[in-house]
Amino acid sequence: MSVRTVRAGRLRRWSVLLLSSSLLAGCGLVSGSPMTDDVEPGSIGKGKPLEGAELTVTSKEFTEQIILGNIMGLAFQAAGATVIDKTNIQGTIGAREAVRTGAADAMYEYTGTGWITHLGHENPIPDSRKMYEAVKKEDARNNVSWLPYSTMNNTYALAVTPKTQKKYGLRTLSDVAKLAKKDPKAVSVCVESEFAARNDGLPGMSKKYGLKLSASQIKKMSAGVIYTQVKGGSCTFGEVYTTDGRIKALNLRTLEDDRKFFPLYNAAPEIYTPTLKKYPEIAKILDPITKKLSNSVAQELNGKVDVDGEDPHQVALDWMVKEGFIKKA
């Protein structure tokens, strides 16, 4: 399942209420299988500082999360740990509760999700570092420790083809608003139905940027179709997610959110605090990996799964070896 499938749940506080305790009991928190890769330290995990540790990694059920969970698990394996794979848990809350309660030791989570969904704030902080620091500080009371975040930011964007971008001189969402005012016939937007109705979606974005669109300019469709519709010219612009592999595969361009309307979703390791206290080496092991994660890296890795049909674990392993973080024994 890809990142698009679960994006809607990220920004809606009511999604927390829809997930019952029965979900937490039945989403895989008590099962899992050992990772059995024959890997050794590369640039990380030298001396195998996690020798003797048994660590459980988890993730949500969409492509990007599964890849990130496997990257984390491979890093721990190379550092000497026995790793239990509990990736692919259904839903944001299920994976989060696994870490919060200690049923899992670690996962990659997004700062915006932490701030809005898990900590219950309605207004995002429009600065990556400030968002991270606020989440880290407040979540500490929940036995959850956040390690330094990556530049990888899986948020909303509007995408265009290079041809359209060049034709109209588009760089930012403000440019889209100007174009809509100057030449309304040149603007059409493909969006998911929910994005078209929510204040944190198209209505809120339109208000923020002074973007005026008629009903005929808004085309509603499923998330997966939007990318090909933009590529084929059926829409001038399309609602996309900035780390989606289809952006690169279809040679699309995303426009800058210059007024910082959309929340920031920087990926960062989220660790069960007692585990981090017992194995503080985890921070040093994960830091160089997190620093390497970016939108372009995520697009490449996600594309290998969602576009090329490769296995998420193999994609994670190949990347870790290619980057020199680990070696195959």
QUISULJO-V608010 format. One record per backbone hydrogen bond with DSSP energy under -1.0 kcal/mol. CO is the residue of the C=O (numbers start at 1). NH is the residue of the N-H. E is the energy in kcal/mol with one decimal. If there is no record, write none. Layout:
BEGIN
{{CO;NH;E} {CO;NH;E}}
END
This chain:
BEGIN
{{1;63;-2.5} {7;10;-1.8} {12;15;-1.7} {13;16;-1.5} {14;18;-1.0} {20;23;-1.0} {20;24;-1.1} {21;25;-1.6} {22;26;-1.4} {33;85;-3.2} {37;39;-1.3} {38;329;-2.8} {40;327;-2.6} {45;48;-2.3} {48;51;-1.7} {50;53;-2.4} {53;82;-3.1} {55;84;-2.7} {56;105;-2.6} {56;106;-1.5} {57;86;-2.7} {59;89;-2.6} {62;66;-2.3} {63;67;-2.4} {64;68;-2.4} {65;69;-2.7} {66;70;-2.0} {67;71;-2.4} {68;72;-2.3} {69;73;-2.3} {70;74;-2.5} {71;75;-1.9} {72;76;-2.1} {73;77;-2.4} {74;78;-2.5} {75;79;-1.4} {76;81;-2.4} {77;80;-2.1} {79;50;-2.5} {82;55;-2.5} {83;35;-2.8} {84;57;-2.2} {85;33;-1.3} {91;95;-1.6} {92;96;-2.1} {93;97;-2.9} {94;98;-1.5} {95;99;-1.5} {96;100;-2.9} {97;101;-2.2} {98;103;-1.1} {98;104;-2.6} {105;272;-2.7} {106;58;-2.1} {107;270;-3.6} {109;268;-2.8} {110;114;-2.5} {111;115;-2.5} {112;116;-2.7} {113;117;-1.2} {113;118;-2.1} {114;119;-1.7} {115;121;-2.2} {125;127;-1.4} {127;131;-2.8} {128;132;-2.5} {129;133;-2.9} {130;134;-2.2} {131;135;-2.4} {132;136;-3.0} {133;137;-2.3} {134;138;-2.3} {135;139;-2.8} {139;142;-1.9} {139;144;-1.3} {140;143;-1.4} {143;273;-2.5} {145;271;-3.3} {152;267;-1.8} {153;155;-1.5} {155;242;-2.6} {157;240;-2.8} {158;255;-2.4} {159;238;-1.4} {160;253;-3.1} {161;165;-2.6} {162;166;-2.4} {163;167;-2.4} {164;168;-2.1} {165;170;-2.0} {171;256;-2.4} {172;176;-1.0} {173;177;-1.8} {174;178;-2.0} {175;179;-2.2} {176;180;-2.5} {177;181;-1.5} {178;182;-2.3} {179;183;-3.6} {183;186;-2.2} {184;187;-1.6} {188;237;-2.5} {189;219;-3.1} {190;239;-2.6} {191;221;-2.3} {192;196;-1.8} {194;197;-1.3} {194;198;-1.7} {195;202;-2.7} {198;201;-1.7} {201;205;-2.5} {202;206;-2.9} {203;207;-2.0} {204;208;-2.4} {205;209;-2.2} {206;210;-1.1} {206;211;-2.3} {214;217;-1.4} {215;218;-1.1} {217;189;-3.1} {219;191;-2.6} {222;226;-1.0} {225;229;-2.1} {226;230;-2.4} {227;231;-2.1} {228;232;-2.4} {229;234;-2.1} {229;235;-1.1} {237;190;-2.7} {238;159;-2.5} {240;157;-1.7} {241;244;-2.3} {244;247;-1.4} {245;249;-2.1} {246;250;-2.1} {247;252;-3.0} {248;251;-1.1} {253;160;-2.7} {256;173;-2.3} {256;258;-1.7} {257;260;-1.9} {265;154;-2.1} {266;111;-2.2} {267;150;-2.7} {268;109;-2.7} {269;147;-2.4} {270;107;-1.6} {271;145;-3.3} {272;276;-1.8} {273;277;-2.4} {274;278;-1.8} {275;279;-2.6} {279;282;-2.0} {280;283;-1.2} {281;285;-2.1} {282;286;-2.4} {283;287;-1.8} {286;290;-2.6} {287;291;-2.3} {294;298;-2.6} {295;299;-2.7} {296;300;-2.0} {297;301;-2.6} {298;302;-3.1} {299;303;-2.1} {300;304;-1.4} {302;306;-3.2} {303;307;-2.0} {303;308;-2.1} {304;310;-2.9} {311;315;-2.4} {312;316;-2.3} {313;317;-2.5} {314;318;-2.8} {315;319;-2.0} {316;320;-2.4} {317;321;-2.2} {318;322;-2.6} {319;323;-2.5} {320;325;-1.6} {320;326;-1.3} {321;324;-1.2} {324;43;-2.2} {325;42;-1.8} {325;44;-1.6} {327;40;-3.2}}
END
